[in-house]
């Protein structure tokens, strides 16, 4: 029998790569023919010899000397191996290694000789996964070959500094290529190269004391400067497509943030960063943790690089001190990966313990001011210009000698040091503001309490946090509530009727929530905010409230309020992740183990909510990957510390009557927001197979969020320039144009035209300049208003995609 027939069937994938010409030559070699001088025959003979290693071995798994002599002759011959040959030879050797576990040095002798005939980029592509595979799962192979593999992958001195860097880092992503192309001279300088080699050994989850001692001994000023530059490159880097090549030469593209070797070297730099006592280190570690801690595209419950995100948090933990808290707070506000958040929480707790404070108290006390005055403004002079950094916006503007404010940088001050300082402050301010807004909304839904003197010192008087805190309603528990007003004697609270109260410094206070108030009080606050032109950083007075319904009481343990909604899965998951939900992952894989169903989980105030989802749609359309659409299922609740309530097949949950009203309301609000953003009922075109749902959602009964929208519009309409052309009905904003009358649904924003309710499709335009009492962020209310203003002047519409629908 020939080598093909004797090759182990279990690992016969290389055999399938042989074409008819190769098989014909194999048959000749099996019959004793010798290869001619033709390069093609010599190459195929090398294949045949490599496969014959699976045929001849004694019981001790040793090869006979005749075969070994042939192997060594082929390995030493000057055969013009191609990349295709190299891939085939390595795949044969791998298959035989798994089958026989034979003499590894002889088994890989020909593949090692062949791989040296291709370029270094090709060598790395062939050996990349194998290096990890051998080291992780086949240590005898690694022990036998690693020196030869290192030699094969080491570029010669004539390739210069770039070759030396590529030898250590390879070129698996743009960051690695930048290190070789732009930083090679400095990275391979005598004062840096030993530390670069040390960085590539950062393979454990945390650095040992020995690793840190070595790094400290190798650290130089030039190396520290490179740490700063290169980690800044990583912090600014984003994922992109990287081409991979399989053993059979097939190319495929994969989205990559950092390749493994780049990430390991970067982790070594992060560990070294913990040894550098410079003011830039903390901010850079925070930037890196945020960039690496968020998911691809900047959102999601996964990480671009969990390895680097945790390394950056650990480096901040090792530094310790109050100056690390703002950076950790930004990570806490942006990242959703549980392992990273738990790491941040442990670090904050350790810093808080050292300071004799609780975690939240620590965050309150360490928000940076960026040199801003109490009003949120910092002014510096450079030559004849005044530079103005303003937290409102935030923005950096310039006042010229004539007293006129300009936004562009004047030529005369472009080299002034104070300009660079204020620009850096503006960047940090833009990062800090969302974190503070996040903290304040989390305090609202968790019903956090403070003493009044802490609120005035760390919130109302603070130039950054105060930007938001001064527009929120504060309340004495079971007592009066009001917006903060500064007087000569200190901060007071004023209510919609103008009544004022100045709490005692030790009086407990919390943020006002409409679920604790009467409908009349909520209406009064909403009117008051609009009359005063107060824009809150998030919905507080206009916050939707979700009370238990009779249907939910009857269902006992399940809320079916959002069951059956069809959502765009990616959008729904992204929004839920932003709101603190985790664990949702469904797709067209592993149906037997439930890959088509899952649940999103959120923990709030000691309670855990679980919202089930399952796939709807055609797996062929989705390429058997991540689902395009999902259907919402029931919501269930359980105490966080209750046993047996975790996992897809966990218990039914507790009766909804036992869930605190605020927890129930906030969880249902998240669900309503997800439906309001991701429902296919919002689509301009009907999604095939969901026509009935599109009709029901697009023009049906209003959700709680849409009813709040109705309430806001009822107050706004009299103030609008189109007031005489618009009116509210139960579900629609009805707008009278010159050509038609239009009904804009307050839930979906979809439009029907009277008198026959014909559907009108419009891509949302720019929102009109209308004051809203909360930061809408381009939401549905803005979409509805933009459509209303457009249709009220329908004779001025020139877009043919719209005008042809109006006839």
Residue pairs with C-beta under 8 A, 6 or more apart in sequence:
2 26
2 27
2 30
3 26
3 29
3 30
3 48
3 51
3 52
3 54
3 55
4 15
4 18
4 23
4 26
4 51
6 54
6 55
7 14
7 15
7 51
7 54
7 55
7 95
8 54
8 95
8 96
8 99
10 99
11 95
11 96
11 98
11 99
12 95
13 91
13 95
14 51
14 88
14 91
14 92
14 95
17 88
17 91
17 248
18 26
18 47
21 44
22 44
22 47
25 41
25 44
25 45
25 48
26 44
26 47
26 48
26 51
29 35
29 45
29 48
30 48
35 41
35 42
35 44
35 45
39 79
39 80
42 77
42 79
42 80
43 79
43 80
43 81
43 82
43 85
45 74
46 74
46 77
46 79
46 81
46 85
46 89
46 110
46 114
47 85
47 88
47 89
47 92
49 70
49 71
49 74
49 110
50 71
50 74
50 89
50 92
50 93
50 110
50 111
51 92
52 67
52 70
53 63
53 67
53 71
53 92
53 93
53 96
53 102
53 106
53 107
54 92
54 95
54 96
54 99
54 100
56 63
56 64
56 67
57 63
57 100
57 102
58 64
61 100
61 101
61 102
61 103
62 102
62 103
63 71
63 102
63 103
63 106
68 106
71 106
71 109
71 110
72 109
74 110
74 113
75 109
75 110
75 112
75 113
76 113
79 114
79 117
80 117
81 89
81 113
81 114
81 117
81 118
82 118
83 118
83 122
83 126
83 249
84 249
85 114
86 111
86 114
86 115
86 117
86 118
86 122
86 126
87 126
87 247
87 248
87 249
88 247
89 110
89 111
89 114
90 111
90 115
90 126
90 130
90 247
91 247
92 111
93 107
93 108
93 110
93 111
94 130
96 102
96 107
97 104
97 107
97 108
97 138
97 141
101 140
104 140
104 141
104 144
104 145
105 144
105 145
108 141
108 144
108 145
108 148
112 145
112 148
112 149
112 152
115 123
115 126
115 127
115 152
116 123
116 152
118 126
120 153
120 155
120 159
120 163
120 166
121 171
123 152
123 153
124 153
124 170
124 171
124 172
125 244
125 245
127 149
127 152
127 153
128 170
128 172
131 149
132 260
134 141
134 142
134 145
134 146
135 142
135 146
153 167
154 167
155 163
155 164
155 166
155 167
156 163
157 163
159 166
160 184
161 184
161 185
161 187
161 188
162 180
162 181
162 184
164 184
164 187
164 188
164 193
165 179
165 180
165 183
165 184
165 187
165 188
165 196
166 176
166 180
168 196
168 197
168 200
168 261
168 265
169 176
169 179
169 180
169 200
169 261
169 262
169 265
170 176
170 259
170 261
170 262
171 177
171 180
172 242
172 256
172 258
172 259
172 260
172 261
172 262
173 242
173 256
173 257
173 258
173 259
173 262
174 237
174 240
175 230
175 233
175 234
175 237
175 258
175 262
175 266
176 258
176 259
176 261
176 262
178 233
179 187
179 230
179 262
183 226
183 229
183 230
186 192
186 222
186 226
187 193
187 196
187 226
188 196
189 222
191 220
191 222
191 223
192 220
192 222
192 223
192 226
194 218
195 215
195 218
195 219
195 220
195 223
195 272
196 265
198 211
198 214
198 215
198 218
198 268
199 264
199 265
199 266
199 267
199 268
199 269
199 272
200 261
200 264
200 265
200 268
201 211
201 268
202 211
202 264
202 265
202 267
202 268
202 271
203 264
204 211
205 310
206 314
207 215
207 271
211 271
212 271
212 274
212 275
215 268
215 271
215 272
215 275
216 275
219 272
219 275
219 276
223 272
224 272
224 276
224 278
227 269
227 272
227 273
227 276
228 278
228 280
228 281
228 284
230 266
230 269
231 266
231 269
231 270
231 273
231 284
231 285
231 288
232 284
232 287
234 258
234 266
234 288
234 291
234 292
234 308
235 284
235 287
235 288
235 290
235 291
236 291
237 257
237 258
237 291
238 257
239 255
239 256
239 257
239 296
239 297
239 304
240 255
240 256
241 253
241 254
241 255
241 256
242 253
242 254
242 255
242 256
242 259
243 251
243 252
243 253
243 254
244 251
244 252
244 253
244 254
245 251
246 252
255 296
257 292
257 296
257 304
257 305
258 266
258 304
258 305
258 308
263 305
263 307
263 308
264 307
266 308
267 307
267 308
267 311
270 285
270 288
270 308
270 311
270 312
270 315
271 311
271 315
273 281
273 284
273 285
273 315
274 281
274 314
274 315
274 318
274 319
281 319
282 316
282 319
282 323
282 324
282 327
283 327
283 428
285 312
285 315
285 316
285 319
285 327
286 312
286 316
286 326
286 327
286 328
286 330
286 331
286 431
287 431
288 308
288 309
288 312
289 308
289 309
289 312
289 313
289 316
289 327
289 331
289 335
289 340
290 330
290 331
290 334
290 335
290 431
291 304
292 303
292 304
292 305
292 306
292 307
292 308
292 309
292 312
293 303
293 304
293 306
293 309
293 331
293 334
293 335
293 337
293 340
294 300
294 303
294 304
294 334
294 335
294 336
295 301
295 302
295 303
295 304
295 336
295 577
296 302
296 304
299 574
299 577
299 578
300 336
300 573
300 574
300 577
301 336
301 337
301 338
301 573
301 577
301 581
301 582
301 583
301 584
302 337
303 309
303 335
303 337
303 340
306 337
306 339
306 340
309 331
309 335
309 337
309 340
310 339
310 340
310 343
313 328
313 331
313 340
313 343
313 344
313 347
314 343
314 347
316 324
316 327
316 328
316 347
317 324
317 343
317 346
317 347
317 350
320 350
320 351
320 354
321 351
322 351
322 355
322 362
322 365
322 366
323 366
324 347
324 351
325 348
325 351
325 362
325 363
325 366
326 366
326 367
326 368
326 432
326 435
328 344
328 347
328 348
328 351
329 363
329 366
329 367
329 432
329 435
329 439
330 431
330 432
330 435
331 340
331 344
332 341
332 344
332 345
332 348
332 435
332 438
333 434
333 435
333 438
333 439
334 434
334 435
335 341
335 344
336 577
336 578
336 580
336 582
338 582
345 359
348 359
348 362
348 363
349 359
351 362
352 358
352 359
352 361
352 362
355 362
357 365
360 443
360 448
361 454
363 439
364 450
364 454
364 458
364 459
365 458
367 432
367 436
367 458
367 462
367 464
367 465
368 428
368 432
368 464
369 462
369 463
369 464
370 378
370 389
370 391
370 425
370 428
370 429
370 432
370 463
370 464
371 378
371 389
371 425
372 378
372 389
372 391
372 463
372 464
373 463
374 461
374 463
374 466
375 463
376 390
376 391
376 392
376 463
376 464
376 466
376 467
377 388
377 389
377 390
377 391
377 463
378 388
378 389
378 422
378 425
379 386
379 387
379 388
379 389
380 386
380 387
380 389
380 418
380 421
380 422
381 387
382 413
382 416
382 418
382 419
383 412
383 413
383 416
384 400
384 401
384 412
385 398
385 399
385 400
385 401
385 410
385 412
385 413
386 398
386 399
387 396
387 397
387 398
387 399
387 413
387 418
387 419
387 422
388 396
388 397
388 398
388 399
388 405
389 395
389 396
389 422
389 425
389 426
389 429
390 396
390 397
391 429
391 433
391 463
391 464
391 467
392 467
394 426
394 429
394 430
394 433
395 407
395 426
396 422
396 423
396 426
397 405
397 406
397 407
398 405
398 406
398 407
398 408
398 409
398 410
398 413
399 405
399 406
400 406
400 410
409 419
413 419
429 464
432 464
433 464
433 467
433 468
436 464
436 465
436 467
436 468
437 468
437 537
437 538
440 465
440 468
440 469
440 472
440 511
440 537
440 538
441 537
441 538
442 448
443 510
443 511
444 511
444 513
444 538
444 540
445 513
445 604
445 605
445 662
445 666
446 604
446 605
447 510
447 511
447 513
447 605
447 662
448 510
448 511
449 477
449 508
449 509
449 510
450 508
450 509
450 510
451 505
451 506
451 507
451 508
451 509
452 503
452 504
452 505
452 506
452 507
452 508
452 509
453 505
453 506
455 469
455 474
455 491
455 509
456 490
456 491
458 465
459 465
459 466
459 469
460 466
460 469
460 470
460 484
460 486
460 491
462 469
468 537
469 484
470 483
470 484
471 483
471 534
471 535
471 536
471 537
472 483
472 511
472 512
472 536
472 537
472 540
473 481
473 482
473 483
473 511
473 512
473 525
473 540
473 541
474 481
474 482
474 483
474 484
474 493
474 509
474 510
474 511
474 512
475 481
475 482
475 509
475 510
475 511
475 512
476 493
476 501
476 503
476 507
476 508
476 509
477 508
477 509
477 510
480 493
480 495
480 499
480 501
481 493
481 495
481 512
482 492
482 493
482 494
482 495
482 499
482 500
482 501
483 493
483 494
483 534
484 491
484 492
484 493
485 491
485 492
485 493
485 494
485 500
486 492
487 502
489 502
490 502
491 502
492 500
492 501
492 502
493 500
493 501
493 502
493 503
494 500
496 524
496 525
496 527
496 528
497 524
503 509
511 540
512 525
512 540
513 540
513 543
513 662
514 522
514 525
514 540
514 541
514 543
514 545
515 545
515 547
515 661
515 662
515 665
516 662
517 525
522 541
525 541
526 541
526 542
526 711
526 712
526 715
526 773
527 715
528 534
528 541
529 536
529 541
529 542
529 773
530 715
530 716
530 771
530 773
533 771
534 773
535 771
535 772
535 773
535 774
535 775
536 542
536 773
536 774
536 775
537 774
537 775
538 774
538 775
539 708
539 774
540 774
541 773
541 774
542 708
542 711
542 712
542 773
542 774
543 669
543 708
544 665
544 669
544 672
544 704
544 705
544 707
544 708
545 665
545 704
546 561
546 664
546 665
546 668
546 669
546 672
546 704
547 661
547 665
548 656
548 657
548 661
548 664
549 561
551 560
552 558
552 559
552 560
552 561
552 656
553 656
553 657
555 656
556 655
556 656
557 636
557 637
557 652
557 653
557 654
557 655
557 656
558 634
558 635
558 636
558 652
558 653
558 656
559 634
559 635
559 636
559 656
559 664
559 668
560 634
560 635
561 635
561 668
561 671
562 611
562 632
562 635
562 668
562 671
562 672
562 675
563 632
563 633
563 634
564 631
564 632
564 693
565 631
565 632
565 675
565 679
565 693
565 697
566 616
566 629
566 630
566 631
566 632
566 679
566 680
566 681
566 687
566 690
566 693
567 613
567 629
567 630
567 631
567 632
567 674
567 675
567 678
567 679
567 680
568 628
568 629
568 678
568 679
568 680
569 586
569 613
569 615
569 626
569 627
569 628
569 629
569 630
569 678
570 626
570 628
571 677
571 678
572 613
572 630
572 674
572 677
572 678
573 584
573 600
575 673
575 674
575 677
575 678
576 584
576 600
576 602
576 611
576 670
576 674
579 602
579 670
579 673
579 674
580 602
580 603
580 604
581 600
581 601
581 602
581 611
581 670
582 600
582 601
582 602
583 598
583 599
583 600
583 601
584 598
584 599
584 600
584 601
584 613
585 598
586 595
586 596
586 597
586 598
586 613
586 614
586 615
586 626
586 627
586 630
587 595
587 596
587 615
587 622
587 625
587 626
587 627
588 595
588 596
588 615
588 619
588 622
588 624
588 625
588 626
588 627
589 595
589 624
589 625
594 648
596 614
596 615
596 627
597 612
597 613
597 614
597 615
597 648
598 612
598 613
598 614
598 648
599 610
599 611
599 612
599 613
599 633
599 648
600 610
600 611
600 613
601 608
601 609
601 610
601 611
602 608
602 609
602 667
602 670
603 609
603 640
604 663
604 666
604 667
605 660
605 662
605 663
606 639
606 640
606 641
607 637
607 638
607 639
607 640
607 659
607 660
607 663
608 637
608 638
608 639
608 640
608 645
608 646
609 635
609 636
609 637
609 663
609 667
610 635
610 636
610 637
610 638
610 650
610 653
611 632
611 633
611 634
611 635
611 671
612 632
612 633
612 634
612 635
613 630
613 631
613 632
613 633
614 630
614 631
614 633
615 627
615 629
615 630
615 631
616 627
616 629
616 630
616 631
616 689
616 690
617 627
617 628
617 629
617 689
621 628
622 628
629 680
629 687
629 690
632 671
632 675
635 667
635 668
635 671
636 652
636 653
637 653
637 654
637 656
637 659
637 663
637 664
637 667
638 645
638 650
638 651
638 653
638 654
639 645
639 654
642 654
644 650
644 651
645 651
645 653
656 664
668 704
669 704
669 705
672 703
672 704
672 705
673 705
675 703
676 682
676 703
676 705
676 706
676 747
676 780
679 697
679 748
680 687
680 690
680 693
680 694
680 697
681 693
681 694
681 696
681 697
681 698
681 748
681 750
682 697
682 698
682 748
682 749
682 750
683 694
684 761
684 763
685 761
686 694
687 694
697 747
697 748
698 745
698 747
698 748
698 750
699 731
699 745
699 748
699 750
699 752
700 731
700 747
701 731
702 709
702 710
702 730
702 731
702 746
702 747
703 747
705 747
706 746
706 747
709 746
709 747
709 780
709 781
709 784
710 728
710 746
712 772
712 773
712 781
713 728
713 733
713 746
713 781
713 784
714 728
716 770
716 772
717 723
717 726
717 727
717 728
719 771
720 726
720 770
722 735
722 788
722 789
722 792
725 735
725 736
725 737
725 792
726 733
726 734
726 735
726 736
726 788
726 792
727 733
727 734
728 734
729 743
731 745
731 746
731 747
732 743
732 744
732 745
732 746
732 752
733 743
733 744
733 746
733 784
733 788
734 741
734 742
734 743
734 744
735 741
735 742
735 743
735 744
735 787
735 788
735 791
735 792
736 742
736 792
737 791
737 792
737 793
737 794
737 795
738 794
738 795
739 794
739 795
739 806
740 753
740 754
740 794
740 806
741 753
741 754
741 755
742 751
742 752
742 753
742 754
742 760
742 787
742 791
742 794
743 751
743 752
743 753
743 754
743 757
744 750
744 751
744 784
744 787
744 788
744 791
745 751
745 752
746 784
747 780
749 764
749 780
749 783
749 784
749 787
750 759
751 759
751 760
751 761
751 762
751 787
751 791
752 758
752 759
752 760
753 759
753 760
753 806
758 805
760 802
760 805
760 806
761 801
761 805
762 787
762 790
762 802
763 801
764 783
764 786
764 787
765 786
765 787
765 790
766 786
767 778
767 782
767 783
767 785
767 786
768 785
768 786
768 789
770 785
772 781
772 782
776 782
790 797
794 806
797 803
797 806
